[in-house]
């Protein structure tokens, strides 16, 4: 029980740190960075920072990993970093920021389906209810209940679905990769392959006038250190011990709440009652996802909070 609480607590903390991403994106863009270059700087500097931290903490021998772990790390870098950045940016261009963000939060549904086939995770009433509350909550939090000006282009919807699928795989690939090695090593390899794939296919440095702008690099360093490098160490520390990967995106969706709070405190953005209702639904979905809801075949009267599982097939690692 305590171990499971700590694991989900790590994911919750990681989601809170991810909620500060928008702050650093705005600061870097204020210095002349593009969206593509901001993401690239974040990943490159995170790789360099994590390499130093891992060498100090784990030593050079820690980077010797097995083939299965290496494949998982390659997929993390390719799918969850490089491909995700591409499809999410494409979704934003087609649908707008708010709706593209909402579509990303369909990731719990993808995670549940994938986890069922990979880990034989069961579908319970709490999962259906939590995923529904989470999607509605994220939609209301981001949009305030209004989707005016949204263009529902078919290509944009496909990119949005692809971004949700890529986002859902972070916890799954991370769970497999972190089963055998240190989360420091997994995080470092994650950003190594993310850097390689983004550099090869994106050439993001061509999207800015001065790639070595001191302001961009300074904010980029803090962005890479706290809500990226340290955040992913915490995240992978959590997912390595979790028995139900489908819960991960729901718990991590607290990122959405933190982003709204920062928008209000730092940039004076307005939040209405609809946004507040969305925030409450997001937080409620996290609680519901970790409740054991009795069905008609079971006796009992209340809801029991239950982290972890019993009687489930173990992950294949």
Secondary structure as GFF3:
##gff-version 3
##sequence-region A 1 317
A	DSSP	alpha_helix	2	18	.	.	.	ID=ss1
A	DSSP	alpha_helix	21	30	.	.	.	ID=ss2
A	DSSP	alpha_helix	35	57	.	.	.	ID=ss3
A	DSSP	three_ten_helix	60	63	.	.	.	ID=ss4
A	DSSP	alpha_helix	67	75	.	.	.	ID=ss5
A	DSSP	pi_helix	76	83	.	.	.	ID=ss6
A	DSSP	alpha_helix	84	95	.	.	.	ID=ss7
A	DSSP	alpha_helix	97	104	.	.	.	ID=ss8
A	DSSP	alpha_helix	107	119	.	.	.	ID=ss9
A	DSSP	alpha_helix	125	143	.	.	.	ID=ss10
A	DSSP	alpha_helix	154	177	.	.	.	ID=ss11
A	DSSP	alpha_helix	183	202	.	.	.	ID=ss12
A	DSSP	three_ten_helix	204	207	.	.	.	ID=ss13
A	DSSP	alpha_helix	214	224	.	.	.	ID=ss14
A	DSSP	pi_helix	225	230	.	.	.	ID=ss15
A	DSSP	alpha_helix	231	239	.	.	.	ID=ss16
A	DSSP	three_ten_helix	245	247	.	.	.	ID=ss17
A	DSSP	alpha_helix	248	252	.	.	.	ID=ss18
A	DSSP	alpha_helix	254	267	.	.	.	ID=ss19
A	DSSP	alpha_helix	273	289	.	.	.	ID=ss20
A	DSSP	beta_strand	291	292	.	.	.	ID=ss21
A	DSSP	beta_strand	304	305	.	.	.	ID=ss22
###
